Amino acid sequence: MHAVDHINIDVDDLTPCYEFYRDELGLEVRRPPSDFKGDHAMFRVGDTVVTLAETGRADGWDERGLDHPLDKAHIAFETDREEYERLLAALDEQFPKQGPYDWDEFEGFYFLDPSGNLLEVITYELPAGERERPLLTHDDVE
């Protein structure tokens, strides 16, 4: 194996999820919904393609989807510190989330997309010196 080529994510309603991944997460659009006969959209994240597919098989949005996030399948997006802080603040206003967590080598937080898929955003760019906010550790995750 050389890489993860693509990830397909089931969504209940393509439009709000497409806008969320494009506008909130800032993913690069590879192929918009208008390129497909069915309800799909493709994004590029580094060398990996993320495809949204409106299948009606997503788990649906339920805040309980954040319970015990480490034990669940999820997609983790890596970004720089500036984008990480922007997303942390932007998502605070819209969605409940778990974290941020301090994993020594990186910092991350979990949240649900509009269809209830569990996502994580991480950064390996840790703040220099003392941290501005208390961070949780693996032992604190519910």
N, CA, C and O atoms as a DFTB+ gen file, in Angstrom:
568 C
 N C O
     1  1       0.837      -1.177       0.000
     2  2       0.000       0.000       0.000
     3  2       0.886       1.246       0.000
     4  3       1.938       1.287       0.637
     5  1       0.429       2.249      -0.729
     6  2       1.202       3.482      -0.826
     7  2       0.523       4.670      -0.174
     8  3       1.195       5.576       0.320
     9  1      -0.794       4.676      -0.167
    10  2      -1.518       5.838       0.358
    11  2      -2.996       5.497       0.470
    12  3      -3.451       4.467      -0.027
    13  1      -3.731       6.371       1.124
    14  2      -5.190       6.298       1.095
    15  2      -5.619       7.157      -0.086
    16  3      -5.409       8.370      -0.081
    17  1      -6.217       6.538      -1.093
    18  2      -6.610       7.260      -2.297
    19  2      -7.857       8.106      -2.062
    20  3      -7.880       9.294      -2.385
    21  1      -8.899       7.482      -1.495
    22  2     -10.125       8.239      -1.259
    23  2     -10.904       7.665      -0.085
    24  3     -10.717       6.517       0.318
    25  1     -11.770       8.493       0.438
    26  2     -12.675       8.122       1.523
    27  2     -14.063       8.533       1.070
    28  3     -14.264       9.661       0.619
    29  1     -15.025       7.625       1.188
    30  2     -16.408       7.923       0.823
    31  2     -17.219       8.091       2.105
    32  3     -17.202       7.217       2.971
    33  1     -17.926       9.208       2.226
    34  2     -18.702       9.510       3.427
    35  2     -20.182       9.548       3.064
    36  3     -20.593      10.311       2.189
    37  1     -20.984       8.718       3.741
    38  2     -22.434       8.741       3.559
    39  2     -23.004       9.984       4.217
    40  3     -22.655      10.304       5.353
    41  1     -23.881      10.688       3.505
    42  2     -24.571      11.847       4.074
    43  2     -26.064      11.720       3.783
    44  3     -26.465      11.082       2.809
    45  1     -26.876      12.333       4.638
    46  2     -28.328      12.292       4.464
    47  2     -28.817      13.336       3.477
    48  3     -29.760      13.090       2.724
    49  1     -28.183      14.500       3.474
    50  2     -28.592      15.610       2.614
    51  2     -27.315      16.262       2.096
    52  3     -26.577      16.881       2.863
    53  1     -27.055      16.127       0.808
    54  2     -25.783      16.569       0.238
    55  2     -25.547      18.069       0.378
    56  3     -24.433      18.483       0.697
    57  1     -26.562      18.888       0.148
    58  2     -26.351      20.336       0.098
    59  2     -25.745      20.903       1.377
    60  3     -24.707      21.560       1.294
    61  1     -26.335      20.689       2.567
    62  2     -25.704      21.269       3.759
    63  2     -24.336      20.661       4.063
    64  3     -23.453      21.349       4.576
    65  1     -24.158      19.383       3.752
    66  2     -22.852      18.760       3.995
    67  2     -21.808      19.298       3.027
    68  3     -20.680      19.578       3.432
    69  1     -22.165      19.447       1.754
    70  2     -21.251      20.013       0.759
    71  2     -20.816      21.414       1.191
    72  3     -19.628      21.734       1.163
    73  1     -21.772      22.238       1.586
    74  2     -21.453      23.601       2.028
    75  2     -20.591      23.587       3.287
    76  3     -19.684      24.408       3.422
    77  1     -20.861      22.668       4.205
    78  2     -20.085      22.564       5.436
    79  2     -18.634      22.191       5.144
    80  3     -17.719      22.847       5.640
    81  1     -18.414      21.153       4.349
    82  2     -17.052      20.710       4.042
    83  2     -16.302      21.764       3.223
    84  3     -15.101      21.958       3.408
    85  1     -17.011      22.441       2.321
    86  2     -16.391      23.476       1.488
    87  2     -16.150      24.760       2.278
    88  3     -15.040      25.290       2.275
    89  1     -17.183      25.261       2.954
    90  2     -17.104      26.584       3.575
    91  2     -16.522      26.567       4.982
    92  3     -15.663      27.390       5.298
    93  1     -16.969      25.654       5.827
    94  2     -16.488      25.620       7.214
    95  2     -15.125      24.953       7.327
    96  3     -14.208      25.493       7.946
    97  1     -14.999      23.769       6.720
    98  2     -13.720      23.062       6.808
    99  2     -12.715      23.565       5.782
   100  3     -11.514      23.336       5.928
   101  1     -13.188      24.242       4.757
   102  2     -12.285      24.821       3.763
   103  2     -11.633      23.809       2.844
   104  3     -10.536      24.051       2.342
   105  1     -12.295      22.663       2.610
   106  2     -11.709      21.660       1.727
   107  2     -11.772      22.128       0.277
   108  3     -12.709      22.814      -0.132
   109  1     -10.762      21.744      -0.485
   110  2     -10.666      22.114      -1.899
   111  2     -11.636      21.263      -2.720
   112  3     -11.564      20.035      -2.690
   113  1     -12.533      21.909      -3.444
   114  2     -13.503      21.190      -4.277
   115  2     -12.778      20.602      -5.482
   116  3     -12.127      21.320      -6.242
   117  1     -12.899      19.302      -5.645
   118  2     -12.338      18.634      -6.823
   119  2     -13.403      18.509      -7.903
   120  3     -13.154      18.814      -9.069
   121  1     -14.599      18.057      -7.507
   122  2     -15.736      17.976      -8.425
   123  2     -16.991      18.358      -7.655
   124  3     -17.334      17.692      -6.678
   125  1     -17.683      19.413      -8.069
   126  2     -18.900      19.837      -7.372
   127  2     -20.075      18.911      -7.711
   128  3     -19.977      18.099      -8.631
   129  1     -21.177      19.029      -6.973
   130  2     -22.344      18.176      -7.246
   131  2     -22.827      18.251      -8.691
   132  3     -23.356      17.271      -9.214
   133  1     -22.653      19.394      -9.338
   134  2     -23.124      19.552     -10.724
   135  2     -22.382      18.645     -11.711
   136  3     -22.847      18.452     -12.834
   137  1     -21.232      18.084     -11.307
   138  2     -20.475      17.171     -12.175
   139  2     -21.063      15.757     -12.208
   140  3     -20.660      14.939     -13.035
   141  1     -22.004      15.471     -11.323
   142  2     -22.507      14.107     -11.167
   143  2     -23.989      14.020     -11.510
   144  3     -24.731      14.985     -11.328
   145  1     -24.417      12.858     -12.006
   146  2     -25.845      12.608     -12.205
   147  2     -26.511      12.330     -10.865
   148  3     -27.653      12.736     -10.647
   149  1     -25.816      11.645      -9.967
   150  2     -26.336      11.365      -8.627
   151  2     -25.898      12.451      -7.661
   152  3     -25.276      13.435      -8.060
   153  1     -26.219      12.270      -6.412
   154  2     -25.893      13.264      -5.387
   155  2     -24.538      12.957      -4.764
   156  3     -24.448      12.260      -3.753
   157  1     -23.476      13.492      -5.386
   158  2     -22.101      13.300      -4.936
   159  2     -21.347      14.620      -5.044
   160  3     -21.745      15.526      -5.775
   161  1     -20.263      14.706      -4.308
   162  2     -19.305      15.807      -4.434
   163  2     -17.952      15.264      -4.015
   164  3     -17.868      14.377      -3.166
   165  1     -16.888      15.796      -4.612
   166  2     -15.536      15.336      -4.285
   167  2     -14.672      16.514      -3.871
   168  3     -14.735      17.598      -4.449
   169  1     -13.860      16.264      -2.848
   170  2     -12.907      17.250      -2.349
   171  2     -11.518      16.635      -2.382
   172  3     -11.370      15.414      -2.338
   173  1     -10.509      17.479      -2.459
   174  2      -9.125      17.024      -2.341
   175  2      -8.580      17.527      -1.022
   176  3      -8.703      18.704      -0.684
   177  1      -7.966      16.599      -0.273
   178  2      -7.304      16.925       0.990
   179  2      -5.909      16.322       0.892
   180  3      -5.735      15.118       1.081
   181  1      -4.921      17.152       0.599
   182  2      -3.585      16.616       0.345
   183  2      -3.651      15.708      -0.867
   184  3      -4.106      16.126      -1.932
   185  1      -3.201      14.463      -0.718
   186  2      -3.233      13.497      -1.812
   187  2      -4.474      12.609      -1.773
   188  3      -4.602      11.697      -2.590
   189  1      -5.377      12.857      -0.849
   190  2      -6.552      12.012      -0.663
   191  2      -7.809      12.727      -1.150
   192  3      -7.961      13.935      -0.969
   193  1      -8.697      11.969      -1.763
   194  2      -9.993      12.494      -2.199
   195  2     -11.041      12.098      -1.161
   196  3     -11.098      10.946      -0.731
   197  1     -11.862      13.058      -0.765
   198  2     -12.988      12.810       0.132
   199  2     -14.252      12.996      -0.700
   200  3     -14.502      14.073      -1.240
   201  1     -15.042      11.934      -0.793
   202  2     -16.281      11.975      -1.564
   203  2     -17.469      11.958      -0.617
   204  3     -17.541      11.122       0.283
   205  1     -18.397      12.878      -0.818
   206  2     -19.669      12.867      -0.099
   207  2     -20.693      12.208      -1.013
   208  3     -20.788      12.552      -2.191
   209  1     -21.455      11.269      -0.477
   210  2     -22.477      10.575      -1.256
   211  2     -23.784      10.589      -0.481
   212  3     -23.863      10.076       0.635
   213  1     -24.809      11.185      -1.086
   214  2     -26.123      11.209      -0.434
   215  2     -26.765       9.841      -0.618
   216  3     -27.326       9.536      -1.671
   217  1     -26.673       9.030       0.419
   218  2     -27.160       7.653       0.357
   219  2     -28.365       7.419       1.254
   220  3     -29.099       6.448       1.072
   221  1     -28.572       8.314       2.233
   222  2     -29.630       8.087       3.208
   223  2     -29.239       7.065       4.255
   224  3     -30.073       6.651       5.060
   225  1     -27.954       6.645       4.254
   226  2     -27.498       5.642       5.220
   227  2     -26.664       6.228       6.350
   228  3     -26.138       5.481       7.175
   229  1     -26.533       7.547       6.402
   230  2     -25.753       8.162       7.485
   231  2     -26.473       7.918       8.808
   232  3     -27.680       7.682       8.841
   233  1     -25.715       7.978       9.887
   234  2     -26.280       7.705      11.209
   235  2     -27.277       8.760      11.658
   236  3     -28.065       8.512      12.570
   237  1     -27.257       9.917      11.043
   238  2     -28.135      10.997      11.481
   239  2     -27.500      11.745      12.637
   240  3     -26.687      11.198      13.382
   241  1     -27.884      12.999      12.774
   242  2     -27.247      13.852      13.769
   243  2     -27.835      13.585      15.138
   244  3     -29.042      13.712      15.343
   245  1     -26.976      13.215      16.074
   246  2     -27.360      12.974      17.459
   247  2     -26.137      13.278      18.299
   248  3     -25.071      12.698      18.090
   249  1     -26.287      14.186      19.248
   250  2     -25.143      14.602      20.059
   251  2     -24.469      13.423      20.747
   252  3     -23.292      13.507      21.098
   253  1     -25.197      12.324      20.946
   254  2     -24.586      11.137      21.555
   255  2     -23.493      10.554      20.672
   256  3     -22.683       9.751      21.135
   257  1     -23.462      10.952      19.406
   258  2     -22.398      10.504      18.515
   259  2     -21.024      10.955      18.978
   260  3     -20.007      10.428      18.525
   261  1     -20.992      11.932      19.882
   262  2     -19.722      12.415      20.434
   263  2     -19.277      11.618      21.652
   264  3     -18.146      11.781      22.111
   265  1     -20.148      10.752      22.190
   266  2     -19.778       9.952      23.355
   267  2     -18.655       8.988      22.982
   268  3     -18.732       8.305      21.960
   269  1     -17.632       8.934      23.795
   270  2     -16.498       8.022      23.596
   271  2     -15.940       8.081      22.174
   272  3     -15.878       7.049      21.506
   273  1     -15.534       9.256      21.693
   274  2     -15.106       9.375      20.291
   275  2     -13.895       8.522      19.935
   276  3     -13.726       8.155      18.772
   277  1     -13.049       8.198      20.912
   278  2     -11.852       7.412      20.598
   279  2     -12.195       5.987      20.191
   280  3     -11.412       5.324      19.511
   281  1     -13.366       5.515      20.607
   282  2     -13.765       4.141      20.318
   283  2     -14.528       4.015      19.007
   284  3     -14.993       2.925      18.671
   285  1     -14.666       5.095      18.269
   286  2     -15.499       5.086      17.069
   287  2     -14.675       5.393      15.825
   288  3     -13.659       6.088      15.873
   289  1     -15.151       4.849      14.715
   290  2     -14.535       5.198      13.437
   291  2     -14.732       6.688      13.200
   292  3     -15.820       7.220      13.421
   293  1     -13.690       7.352      12.755
   294  2     -13.776       8.783      12.475
   295  2     -12.721       9.154      11.443
   296  3     -11.805       8.382      11.158
   297  1     -12.869      10.335      10.899
   298  2     -11.903      10.866       9.944
   299  2     -11.221      12.044      10.606
   300  3     -11.884      12.952      11.106
   301  1      -9.890      12.032      10.613
   302  2      -9.114      13.112      11.231
   303  2      -8.440      13.926      10.134
   304  3      -7.726      13.387       9.288
   305  1      -8.680      15.231      10.166
   306  2      -8.055      16.158       9.233
   307  2      -6.926      16.884       9.953
   308  3      -7.117      17.399      11.055
   309  1      -5.749      16.925       9.332
   310  2      -4.608      17.650       9.906
   311  2      -4.531      19.031       9.274
   312  3      -4.736      19.190       8.071
   313  1      -4.230      20.032      10.105
   314  2      -4.100      21.391       9.611
   315  2      -3.033      22.128      10.406
   316  3      -2.471      21.588      11.359
   317  1      -2.758      23.362      10.009
   318  2      -1.790      24.167      10.752
   319  2      -2.475      24.812      11.957
   320  3      -3.698      24.752      12.089
   321  1      -1.693      25.419      12.820
   322  2      -2.208      26.002      14.064
   323  2      -3.241      27.093      13.791
   324  3      -4.273      27.148      14.459
   325  1      -2.974      27.955      12.823
   326  2      -3.892      29.067      12.547
   327  2      -5.274      28.558      12.119
   328  3      -6.295      29.031      12.617
   329  1      -5.299      27.604      11.206
   330  2      -6.577      27.052      10.741
   331  2      -7.258      26.257      11.855
   332  3      -8.482      26.287      11.983
   333  1      -6.468      25.550      12.657
   334  2      -7.003      24.798      13.796
   335  2      -7.748      25.739      14.745
   336  3      -8.875      25.449      15.148
   337  1      -7.129      26.852      15.098
   338  2      -7.755      27.818      16.012
   339  2      -8.999      28.439      15.380
   340  3      -9.992      28.677      16.067
   341  1      -8.947      28.705      14.066
   342  2     -10.112      29.262      13.381
   343  2     -11.286      28.293      13.440
   344  3     -12.409      28.689      13.748
   345  1     -11.023      27.018      13.142
   346  2     -12.082      26.015      13.175
   347  2     -12.610      25.792      14.582
   348  3     -13.815      25.642      14.780
   349  1     -11.717      25.772      15.552
   350  2     -12.129      25.590      16.944
   351  2     -13.124      26.671      17.345
   352  3     -14.139      26.377      17.976
   353  1     -12.841      27.915      16.984
   354  2     -13.732      29.032      17.313
   355  2     -15.009      28.982      16.475
   356  3     -16.101      29.171      17.010
   357  1     -14.891      28.733      15.180
   358  2     -16.064      28.728      14.299
   359  2     -17.034      27.615      14.667
   360  3     -18.247      27.826      14.680
   361  1     -16.512      26.439      14.963
   362  2     -17.383      25.315      15.285
   363  2     -17.983      25.447      16.677
   364  3     -19.040      24.878      16.948
   365  1     -17.325      26.190      17.562
   366  2     -17.878      26.455      18.896
   367  2     -19.255      27.085      18.795
   368  3     -20.135      26.813      19.612
   369  1     -19.435      27.927      17.793
   370  2     -20.687      28.657      17.634
   371  2     -21.784      27.789      17.014
   372  3     -22.959      28.148      17.096
   373  1     -21.433      26.659      16.395
   374  2     -22.408      25.874      15.641
   375  2     -22.673      24.484      16.181
   376  3     -23.814      24.023      16.167
   377  1     -21.646      23.815      16.653
   378  2     -21.773      22.405      16.983
   379  2     -21.153      22.111      18.344
   380  3     -20.155      22.728      18.715
   381  1     -21.737      21.174      19.090
   382  2     -21.030      20.705      20.283
   383  2     -19.805      19.918      19.842
   384  3     -19.789      19.345      18.753
   385  1     -18.797      19.889      20.673
   386  2     -17.598      19.143      20.319
   387  2     -16.969      18.558      21.571
   388  3     -17.294      18.961      22.688
   389  1     -16.082      17.620      21.383
   390  2     -15.286      17.028      22.451
   391  2     -13.866      17.540      22.280
   392  3     -13.290      17.443      21.196
   393  1     -13.309      18.079      23.340
   394  2     -11.937      18.551      23.282
   395  2     -11.869      20.047      23.420
   396  3     -12.884      20.686      23.698
   397  1     -10.709      20.621      23.233
   398  2      -9.515      20.016      22.639
   399  2      -8.799      19.065      23.600
   400  3      -8.865      19.206      24.821
   401  1      -8.115      18.093      22.996
   402  2      -7.342      17.109      23.738
   403  2      -5.862      17.289      23.451
   404  3      -5.469      17.623      22.333
   405  1      -5.058      17.067      24.456
   406  2      -3.605      17.145      24.340
   407  2      -3.070      15.724      24.258
   408  3      -3.186      14.959      25.216
   409  1      -2.489      15.368      23.129
   410  2      -1.919      14.034      22.951
   411  2      -0.392      14.097      22.928
   412  3       0.250      13.257      22.297
   413  1       0.182      15.062      23.597
   414  2       1.632      15.285      23.635
   415  2       2.175      15.745      22.280
   416  3       2.678      16.863      22.167
   417  1       2.081      14.900      21.256
   418  2       2.637      15.232      19.943
   419  2       1.702      16.099      19.108
   420  3       2.152      16.814      18.213
   421  1       0.421      16.040      19.392
   422  2      -0.539      16.854      18.647
   423  2      -1.723      17.188      19.536
   424  3      -1.897      16.621      20.615
   425  1      -2.530      18.123      19.056
   426  2      -3.733      18.561      19.749
   427  2      -4.904      18.350      18.797
   428  3      -4.762      18.557      17.591
   429  1      -6.059      17.941      19.319
   430  2      -7.196      17.708      18.443
   431  2      -8.529      17.847      19.150
   432  3      -8.602      17.861      20.379
   433  1      -9.588      17.951      18.350
   434  2     -10.945      17.955      18.892
   435  2     -11.867      17.216      17.924
   436  3     -11.595      17.122      16.727
   437  1     -12.967      16.695      18.476
   438  2     -13.946      15.921      17.718
   439  2     -15.248      16.698      17.598
   440  3     -15.595      17.490      18.474
   441  1     -15.966      16.461      16.499
   442  2     -17.283      17.062      16.297
   443  2     -18.007      16.244      15.230
   444  3     -17.406      15.378      14.593
   445  1     -19.289      16.518      15.039
   446  2     -20.098      15.817      14.051
   447  2     -20.403      16.732      12.877
   448  3     -20.659      17.922      13.059
   449  1     -20.374      16.174      11.669
   450  2     -20.803      16.962      10.512
   451  2     -22.334      17.010      10.498
   452  3     -22.960      16.380      11.350
   453  1     -22.958      17.735       9.563
   454  2     -24.418      17.848       9.565
   455  2     -25.175      16.524       9.417
   456  3     -26.365      16.469       9.730
   457  1     -24.517      15.459       8.950
   458  2     -25.171      14.150       8.852
   459  2     -24.797      13.218       9.992
   460  3     -25.184      12.050       9.984
   461  1     -24.050      13.714      10.973
   462  2     -23.708      12.903      12.135
   463  2     -22.437      12.095      12.010
   464  3     -22.176      11.245      12.862
   465  1     -21.625      12.325      10.973
   466  2     -20.341      11.633      10.843
   467  2     -19.341      12.239      11.812
   468  3     -19.237      13.460      11.925
   469  1     -18.604      11.381      12.513
   470  2     -17.634      11.827      13.507
   471  2     -16.340      12.258      12.820
   472  3     -15.717      11.481      12.097
   473  1     -15.949      13.506      13.057
   474  2     -14.737      14.074      12.473
   475  2     -13.819      14.567      13.579
   476  3     -14.262      14.847      14.693
   477  1     -12.545      14.668      13.261
   478  2     -11.552      15.220      14.182
   479  2     -10.675      16.177      13.388
   480  3     -10.379      15.935      12.218
   481  1     -10.268      17.249      14.020
   482  2      -9.275      18.155      13.445
   483  2      -8.087      18.138      14.387
   484  3      -8.242      18.294      15.598
   485  1      -6.889      17.947      13.825
   486  2      -5.681      17.923      14.646
   487  2      -4.645      18.880      14.076
   488  3      -4.674      19.232      12.897
   489  1      -3.729      19.292      14.946
   490  2      -2.563      20.051      14.513
   491  2      -1.349      19.528      15.264
   492  3      -1.411      19.232      16.458
   493  1      -0.251      19.422      14.539
   494  2       1.026      19.054      15.145
   495  2       1.809      20.292      15.550
   496  3       2.880      20.185      16.148
   497  1       1.279      21.469      15.226
   498  2       1.926      22.727      15.593
   499  2       1.437      23.140      16.978
   500  3       0.425      23.827      17.116
   501  1       2.161      22.716      17.982
   502  2       1.774      23.018      19.358
   503  2       2.223      24.422      19.727
   504  3       3.247      24.897      19.236
   505  1       1.461      25.091      20.594
   506  2       1.857      26.440      20.996
   507  2       3.173      26.400      21.768
   508  3       3.431      25.471      22.533
   509  1       3.989      27.411      21.557
   510  2       5.265      27.496      22.279
   511  2       4.995      27.874      23.730
   512  3       4.063      28.623      24.023
   513  1       5.807      27.357      24.621
   514  2       5.680      27.723      26.029
   515  2       4.435      27.142      26.660
   516  3       3.956      26.080      26.261
   517  1       3.921      27.843      27.640
   518  2       2.760      27.377      28.381
   519  2       1.495      27.514      27.537
   520  3       1.342      28.484      26.794
   521  1       0.616      26.568      27.649
   522  2      -0.622      26.586      26.878
   523  2      -1.600      27.588      27.463
   524  3      -1.683      27.758      28.679
   525  1      -2.347      28.256      26.573
   526  2      -3.285      29.290      26.998
   527  2      -4.521      28.728      27.676
   528  3      -5.127      29.412      28.500
   529  1      -4.907      27.520      27.359
   530  2      -6.096      26.917      27.958
   531  2      -5.733      25.524      28.455
   532  3      -4.835      24.883      27.909
   533  1      -6.420      25.057      29.479
   534  2      -6.138      23.698      29.946
   535  2      -6.624      22.686      28.910
   536  3      -7.739      22.796      28.400
   537  1      -5.798      21.722      28.611
   538  2      -6.161      20.700      27.646
   539  2      -6.399      19.385      28.361
   540  3      -5.787      19.100      29.391
   541  1      -7.290      18.593      27.805
   542  2      -7.589      17.293      28.364
   543  2      -6.569      16.279      27.872
   544  3      -5.874      16.505      26.882
   545  1      -6.492      15.174      28.568
   546  2      -5.622      14.079      28.156
   547  2      -6.483      12.861      27.852
   548  3      -7.700      12.901      28.035
   549  1      -5.871      11.796      27.397
   550  2      -6.582      10.568      27.047
   551  2      -7.437      10.073      28.211
   552  3      -8.531       9.554      27.991
   553  1      -6.963      10.224      29.428
   554  2      -7.710       9.762      30.602
   555  2      -8.996      10.543      30.832
   556  3      -9.895      10.058      31.518
   557  1      -9.098      11.735      30.274
   558  2     -10.276      12.579      30.479
   559  2     -11.387      12.324      29.468
   560  3     -12.500      12.820      29.644
   561  1     -11.111      11.567      28.420
   562  2     -12.088      11.372      27.352
   563  2     -13.195      10.457      27.849
   564  3     -12.934       9.369      28.364
   565  1     -14.438      10.910      27.689
   566  2     -15.590      10.120      28.148
   567  2     -15.950       9.047      27.165
   568  3     -16.895       8.291      27.395
